[in-house]
């Protein structure tokens, strides 16, 4: 949610002053932080176990962002393993070209590094032997689990949301 807010703010917009539809498309990996939540369920009970559950449910990511920031437009969760962010950007571009929204925000988030466990490469596994990810490279040898977030704000050609 903070990343979406920053994206709009960096573009000179305030979510509460956008006129027009804003599509939110994005994905998230299952959080490695979830075991910490489970270990502290009594604390979670104070905020409501359903809120804890919904806050960690991947299918609600984009809907929750749209609701909390009052963004009116499509809200599409994308879950495609390692390519969720790329596919979210593609779908955002299609939404803009098809005039389904005037502005689109697309991206993804992952929190995969588990504290004190480190990096473990195994032969024939999916992890990169050199701890580097080389997307779209013929010599790529695997992926890297890390804490990352990203977003892209775009708008339809010739259409700009009105700033108030």
C-alpha positions in Angstrom: 0.0 0.0 0.0 2.8 2.3 0.9 4.5 1.6 -2.5 1.3 2.5 -4.4 1.0 5.7 -2.4 4.6 6.6 -3.2 4.2 5.9 -6.9 1.2 8.2 -7.1 2.9 10.8 -5.0 6.2 10.7 -7.0 4.1 11.3 -10.1 2.5 14.4 -8.5 -0.9 12.9 -7.7 -2.7 12.3 -4.5 -4.9 9.2 -4.3 -7.7 11.2 -2.7 -7.8 13.7 -5.5 -7.6 11.5 -8.6 -10.4 12.0 -11.0 -11.2 8.9 -13.1 -10.5 5.2 -12.8 -7.3 3.8 -11.5 -6.6 0.1 -12.1 -4.5 -1.7 -9.5 -2.9 -4.9 -10.8 -0.3 -6.8 -8.8 0.9 -10.0 -7.2 2.7 -11.1 -4.1 4.6 -14.2 -3.0 3.6 -16.0 0.1 5.3 -14.2 2.9 8.2 -15.7 4.8 7.1 -13.5 7.6 3.9 -15.5 8.1 5.4 -17.9 10.7 6.2 -14.9 12.9 2.5 -14.0 12.7 1.5 -17.5 13.6 3.9 -17.5 16.5 2.2 -14.4 17.9 -1.5 -15.3 17.5 -2.4 -13.8 20.9 -1.2 -10.4 19.7 -3.1 -11.0 16.5 -6.2 -11.7 18.4 -6.1 -8.1 19.7 -6.4 -6.7 16.2 -8.8 -9.5 15.1 -7.7 -12.8 13.7 -9.8 -12.2 10.6 -7.8 -9.0 9.9 -4.5 -10.9 10.3 -5.8 -13.5 7.9 -7.1 -11.1 5.3 -3.9 -9.0 5.6 -1.9 -12.0 4.5 -4.2 -13.4 1.9 -2.7 -12.8 -1.5 -6.0 -12.7 -3.4 -7.0 -9.5 -1.4 -3.8 -7.6 -2.1 -5.1 -5.3 -4.9 -8.6 -5.1 -3.6 -7.3 -4.0 -0.2 -5.1 -1.3 -1.8 -7.9 0.0 -4.0 -10.3 0.1 -1.0 -7.9 1.7 1.5 -6.7 4.4 -1.1 -10.2 4.9 -2.5 -9.0 4.1 -6.0 -11.9 3.5 -8.4 -11.2 1.0 -11.2 -10.4 -2.6 -11.8 -8.5 -4.4 -9.0 -6.8 -7.5 -10.3 -4.6 -9.9 -8.3 -2.0 -11.7 -10.4 -0.4 -14.9 -9.2 2.1 -16.4 -11.6 5.1 -17.4 -9.5 8.2 -15.5 -10.7 6.5 -13.5 -13.4 3.6 -11.9 -11.5 5.0 -8.4 -11.7 5.8 -8.6 -15.4 2.3 -10.0 -16.2 0.7 -7.3 -14.0 2.5 -4.7 -16.1 1.4 -6.3 -19.3 -2.2 -6.5 -18.1 -2.0 -2.9 -17.0 -0.9 -1.8 -20.4 -3.7 -3.8 -22.0 -6.2 -2.2 -19.6 -5.0 1.3 -20.6 -5.1 0.5 -24.4 -8.6 -0.9 -24.0 -9.7 2.2 -22.1 -10.6 0.0 -19.1 -9.0 2.6 -16.8 -7.3 6.0 -17.2 -4.4 5.3 -14.9 -2.9 1.9 -13.9 -0.6 0.9 -11.2 1.1 -2.5 -11.5 3.7 -4.3 -9.5 4.5 -7.0 -7.1 6.0 -7.7 -3.7 7.9 -10.6 -2.1 9.3 -11.2 1.3 11.2 -14.4 1.0 14.4 -14.2 3.1 13.9 -16.1 6.3 15.9 -14.7 9.2 19.0 -16.7 10.2 18.6 -19.2 7.5 20.8 -17.8 4.8 21.1 -18.8 1.2 21.2 -22.5 0.3 22.0 -23.6 -3.3 21.3 -27.2 -4.1 22.3 -28.9 -7.4 19.2 -29.3 -9.6 17.3 -26.8 -7.5 15.7 -23.5 -8.5 18.2 -21.4 -6.6 21.0 -19.6 -8.5 24.5 -21.0 -7.7 26.0 -17.4 -7.7 23.2 -15.8 -5.8 22.3 -13.6 -8.8 19.2 -13.7 -10.9 19.6 -13.1 -14.6 16.1 -12.8 -16.1 15.8 -13.2 -19.9 19.4 -14.4 -20.1 20.2 -17.7 -21.9 22.9 -18.3 -19.3 20.5 -17.9 -16.3 20.9 -20.7 -13.8 18.2 -20.0 -11.2 16.4 -17.5 -9.0 17.1 -15.7 -5.8 14.7 -15.3 -2.9 14.8 -11.9 -1.4 12.7 -9.0 -0.1 11.6 -6.8 -3.0 8.8 -4.5 -4.0 8.2 -2.7 -7.2 5.5 -0.8 -9.0 4.9 1.0 -12.3 2.3 3.8 -12.7 1.1 4.4 -16.3 -1.7 6.1 -18.0 -3.5 5.9 -21.3 -2.0 7.9 -24.2 -3.6 11.3 -24.4 -5.5 10.8 -21.1 -4.4 12.3 -17.9 -6.2 12.1 -14.6 -7.2 15.6 -13.4 -5.3 16.9 -10.5 -7.4 18.8 -8.1 
